[in-house]
Structure formats: C-alpha cells, structure tokens
Amino acid sequence: MMDLTSTPRLAPGCRLHPTQDVLLVPEGTLNLTGPTRDILARLDGQQSVTAIIADLLREYTDADANEVQGDVLRLLERMEERGIVRV
C-alpha cells in the first residue's frame, strides 16, 4: 500500500523513454499526460513520496500542496496496482 513514507521505484522492465512522454513497459508503452512523467522520473527507490511531493512543489510553485499530494498518491497507487511501480 502506497503512503507518504513509501519509497517507490519503477518495476523491473519499466522505464521512461528518453525523448518522448511515454513509459516503456514489458507489454508495450503507456502515453504519459500532464505531470505524470515528472512524477515517475523521481521514482528512484530512495526518495519518499513526501520528498517527491516537496520536489514537485518547488518546480510547480503555483500548485496547491493538498491537490498535488492527492494526485501523486492516486497515480502511484494506480501504477502499483498495475505492477508498474513497486514499494
């Protein structure tokens, strides 16, 4: 279960395309929209979700902190359910 103290990483076989907004997964590709790429790019298995959110808030200075927190947690939970993100 993903929470603010989790240290997520991309699952083996999953990686961001170096020049396009897609995630390469064993089954093919997933198109990434909005800040999804920025979130997934921070998944190194060392940073907590809280640290990732703080980093995003430094980049997106006009964003609402509560909204960013909810969006990040929902995205990571969905990706974890699909086997794309691991804790």
C-alpha positions in Angstrom: 0.0 0.0 0.0 1.4 3.4 -1.1 1.6 6.1 1.6 3.7 9.2 2.2 6.5 7.3 3.7 6.8 4.8 0.9 9.9 4.9 -1.3 8.6 3.9 -4.8 10.6 2.8 -7.8 9.7 1.7 -11.3 9.3 -2.1 -11.6 11.9 -4.1 -13.5 11.4 -3.8 -17.2 9.7 -0.4 -16.9 11.5 2.8 -17.9 10.8 6.3 -19.2 11.5 6.9 -22.9 14.4 9.3 -23.1 12.8 11.8 -25.5 9.1 11.1 -25.6 6.3 11.3 -23.0 5.8 7.5 -22.8 6.6 4.8 -20.3 8.1 1.7 -21.7 6.6 -1.4 -20.1 7.0 -5.1 -21.0 3.6 -5.1 -22.6 4.3 -2.0 -24.8 4.0 1.7 -24.0 1.9 4.0 -21.9 1.3 7.5 -23.0 2.0 10.0 -20.2 0.0 13.2 -19.8 0.3 16.2 -17.6 3.0 16.0 -14.9 3.0 12.2 -14.9 6.4 12.0 -16.4 7.8 14.4 -13.8 6.4 12.2 -11.0 7.6 8.9 -12.5 11.1 10.4 -13.2 11.6 10.9 -9.5 10.9 7.3 -8.5 14.4 6.1 -7.6 13.6 3.8 -4.7 15.3 6.2 -2.3 13.1 9.2 -2.1 9.9 9.0 0.0 6.6 10.1 -1.5 6.7 13.1 0.8 10.1 14.1 -0.7 8.9 13.6 -4.2 5.9 15.9 -3.5 8.1 18.5 -1.9 10.3 18.4 -5.0 7.3 18.8 -7.3 6.0 21.8 -5.3 9.4 23.5 -5.7 9.0 23.1 -9.5 5.3 23.8 -9.7 5.2 26.9 -7.4 1.6 27.8 -8.2 0.2 24.3 -7.4 -1.9 23.6 -4.3 0.0 21.3 -2.0 -3.0 19.2 -0.9 -4.0 18.7 -4.6 -0.5 17.7 -5.6 -0.3 15.2 -2.7 -3.6 13.6 -3.6 -2.8 13.5 -7.3 0.6 11.9 -6.7 -0.7 9.3 -4.3 -3.6 8.3 -6.6 -1.2 8.0 -9.6 1.3 5.9 -7.6 -1.5 3.7 -6.2 -2.9 3.0 -9.8 0.6 2.3 -11.1 1.3 0.0 -8.2 -1.9 -1.9 -8.8 -0.8 -2.4 -12.5 2.6 -3.7 -11.4 4.4 -0.7 -12.9 5.5 0.8 -9.6 6.9 -1.1 -6.6 7.5 0.0 -3.0 
